[in-house]
Amino acid sequence: APVLLLLLLLTAHGAIPPPEDAARMARFVLHACDWGALATLSAQEGLRGYPFANIFSLSDGPPGPLSGSGVPYFYLTELEISVQDLEINSNASLTVSLAQTPYCKKHKYDPQNPLCAHIIFSGNVVKVNDSEAGLAKKALFSRHPEMESWPKDHNWFFAKFNITRVWVLDYFGGLKIVTPEEYYSVKP
């Protein structure tokens, strides 16, 4: 009961969405995070076919409460091992968690505690087309300004995570499944 009261107080002040609003929670957590763990199926010798997780900087839009598109964008190079995996099989999963924000530490939630919300996306990673590149660049460089100075000879490109399913773990009782339509229909 005290934990539920705390959650209700926080949501009343706009801190986090209520647990019963899984789609809004997913959008909130993604927008609050600057990086995530991207899992691919390895194409590397000795690891072929095994899951392989790696950390990537990401952004769904510039910081601010109303600026998130919900689309996870990345700045990638083919020199990166996980990107090489994606060239063979673009299917992946992406996990983001409030554990990377001050929220969980402030409330003394272990990262594995469901109250320290985390979201798992499944889908595939694709290069963005020219019409979307400006949006991806603004989203990423506004949060990760260092990216603009990364070596040009690495042939960086913008990519996005095409979401096919969303799993939300933000309260006790198990995962909640959110469709892409539900996810994109909510306001951040």
Sequence and secondary structure as in RCSB ss.txt:
>XXXX:A:sequence
APVLLLLLLLTAHGAIPPPEDAARMARFVLHACDWGALATLSAQEGLRGYPFANIFSLSDGPPGPLSGSGVPYFY
LTELEISVQDLEINSNASLTVSLAQTPYCKKHKYDPQNPLCAHIIFSGNVVKVNDSEAGLAKKALFSRHPEMESW
PKDHNWFFAKFNITRVWVLDYFGGLKIVTPEEYYSVKP
>XXXX:A:secstr
 HHHHHHHHHHHTTSS  TT HHHHHHHHHHH SEEEEEEE  STTTTTSEEEEEEE BSSSSSTT   S  EEE
E TTSHHHHHHHH  EEEEEEEGGGSHHHHHTT  TTSTTS EEEEEEEEEE  HHHHHHHHHHHHHH GGGGGS
 GGG  EEEEEEEEEEEEE STT  EEE HHHHHHS  
